[in-house]
Amino acid sequence: MPAVSLFARPAFVMTDSVVTRFAPSPTGFLHIGGARTALFNWLYARREGGTFLLTEEEAAALRVKAGDTVRVLASQPRPKNAS
């Protein structure tokens, strides 16, 4: 039976950088709840000096109709760059 160390490395690595993400629905318009979540994630990442990612779920790609992605991206809030 192999020995198990109590001080083994964790399965994940903690970093000093914050990463937040928002995955809007690919089949519908941005609604107030989604906009709120995206805004809070962006503000938190900005305050902590991290990164905000706008992602698309792979499973959702099967439900996308022509023009949905363009419509969703056009409805996203565009925060100004912080200098």
Beta strands, then each sheet from edge to edge (+ up, - down):
strand 1: 19-22
strand 2: 51-54
sheet 1: 1+ 2+
end
